[in-house]
Amino acid sequence: MDQLPFGAVAALVGLGTGMILGLAARLGSFCTLGAIESAFYGEDQRRARMWGVVLGTAITAIYLLEAGGQIDLQRTIYHQFDWNPLASIIGGLIFGYGMALAGNCGFGALARFGGGEIRAMVVVVVMGIFGFITLNGPLAELRVLLFPITPAEGAQGLPQLFTQASGLPMLVAALPVAGLLFFWAFVHAPLRHSPSHVFWGIAAGLALAGAFWGTSVLERESMGEVAVSGHTFTAPLGRTLLYLMTSSAGGLSFSVGSVLGVLSGALLGSFIKREFRWEACEDPRELGRLVSGAALMGVGGIVAMGCSIGQGASGFSTLAFSGPVTLAAIIVGALVGLRQLLQGFQPG
């Protein structure tokens, strides 16, 4: 490890923790849109309640590490900048609506691509391109004008606000939140009777925390060369595409390792379950819907500074204000999109 550049070590952190997330997607059915669909239309809340396990585990681990001086949450993107509620809501709605059209989010598309779905590859590529169009391309100036980003001047999360007001450690505020999420998850009997959902929920939560811990260590060792990062799948898709094509976009980094890790874990999981099979789009209309949804997710994910995993899981697990608000907006946007899709298939 001493002989490797810091960026390569960060990529290994992303690869290892990303593989766990990919396995959780294939073996534990960890999926944002799948959880929404099964809860609202399938009368099965296990996948939705699994999010309580994921977030409860991640919050507990992250704030225990923070209390031990291992993670500096102020160095994460979720706490470095002033929260823009409008960006979280509008970006989340756009992302959620696009997620419904595309049939999955960026993370879900990587997981499905790992199972052989070529149409998921289309989502990954288009989402990565439109994410960069919004981040650094033609839409960047408009994005900054409408949703300005400024350095944080105060607390950007509940525990930080609590500590400023009381002087007590952030852990005192974080653990009750984690406890409520665990309670919400395990009060649901079907989840308690589903060891696979529980196991992979805990594994995914630890992977989210592991990403912040590993990059925090590297941030200190590299004197800031490596940023403290969590898993997110909007801009990293574009960065990975650029790296694979040109070895540019910052070279090997946590983002590249994270994307390749999820893809590798999903591929391994699909072989373990013997579910790997090549699948393509059924018709041009479906392809158009996938491309449209992926483009919307690329734009919405950048505006909200994170996707369903970037804000809904990573951001939420740091208890930043942006996390739950963005996740709620994504759910609303997805429900609107799903309703339109369902009505479109109904006669007359």
Summary of the structure (lengths in Angstrom):
residues: 348
radius of gyration: 19.0
end to end distance: 63.5
largest distance: 66.4
contacts: 1412
relative contact order: 0.25
helix: 72%
strand: 2%
